[in-house]
Amino acid sequence: MLMLFYVVGCLFFAEKSKLDTALIVAIFGSSGLIAVSSARITYFFNKAFNLVEYVIRALITSGGAQ
């Protein structure tokens, strides 16, 4: 995650003459930081939703929270 912030910071604060293709590919490439970060965020959201689903199912089968 820190690497993503570093690369985005480099992108915003770099002079236009120093903006190179490697920096753009590192951010937006198919194996770039945004793709990797998005995959991890999706994974953790999926885990969180599964946990919420499990809790709701447990409450329903036990007769609800009283």
C-alpha positions as CSV (number, residue, x, y, z in Angstrom):
1,M,0.0,0.0,0.0
2,L,2.8,2.4,0.8
3,M,4.3,1.6,-2.6
4,L,1.1,2.7,-4.3
5,F,1.1,6.0,-2.4
6,Y,4.8,6.5,-3.3
7,V,4.3,5.9,-7.0
8,V,1.2,8.2,-7.1
9,G,3.1,10.9,-5.3
10,C,5.9,10.5,-7.8
11,L,3.4,10.8,-10.6
12,F,1.9,14.0,-9.2
13,F,5.1,15.8,-8.2
14,A,7.3,14.7,-11.1
15,E,8.2,17.3,-13.6
16,K,6.7,16.7,-17.0
17,S,10.1,16.2,-18.5
18,K,10.9,13.5,-15.9
19,L,7.6,11.6,-16.4
20,D,8.6,8.4,-18.0
21,T,6.9,5.3,-19.4
22,A,8.1,3.1,-16.5
23,L,6.2,5.2,-14.0
24,I,3.0,5.1,-16.0
25,V,3.3,1.3,-16.6
26,A,4.0,0.7,-12.8
27,I,0.6,2.4,-12.0
28,F,-1.7,1.4,-14.8
29,G,-0.1,-1.7,-16.3
30,S,-1.8,-5.1,-16.2
31,S,0.4,-6.1,-13.3
32,G,0.6,-2.6,-11.9
33,L,0.0,-1.4,-8.4
34,I,-3.6,-0.4,-8.9
35,A,-4.5,-3.8,-10.3
36,V,-2.8,-5.6,-7.4
37,S,-4.3,-3.2,-4.8
38,S,-7.8,-3.6,-6.4
39,A,-7.5,-7.4,-6.3
40,R,-6.5,-7.4,-2.6
41,I,-9.3,-5.0,-1.7
42,T,-11.8,-7.2,-3.5
43,Y,-10.5,-10.2,-1.7
44,F,-10.9,-8.6,1.7
45,F,-14.4,-7.2,0.9
46,N,-15.4,-10.7,-0.1
47,K,-14.1,-12.1,3.2
48,A,-16.0,-9.4,5.1
49,F,-19.2,-10.0,3.3
50,N,-18.9,-13.8,4.0
51,L,-18.5,-13.0,7.7
52,V,-21.6,-10.8,7.7
53,E,-23.5,-13.5,5.9
54,Y,-22.4,-16.1,8.4
55,V,-23.5,-13.9,11.4
56,I,-26.9,-13.1,9.8
57,R,-27.5,-16.8,9.1
58,A,-26.5,-17.7,12.7
59,L,-28.9,-15.1,14.1
60,I,-31.7,-16.3,11.9
61,T,-31.3,-20.0,12.7
62,S,-31.0,-19.2,16.5
63,G,-34.2,-17.3,16.5
64,G,-32.8,-13.8,16.3
65,A,-31.0,-11.5,18.8
66,Q,-32.9,-11.1,22.0
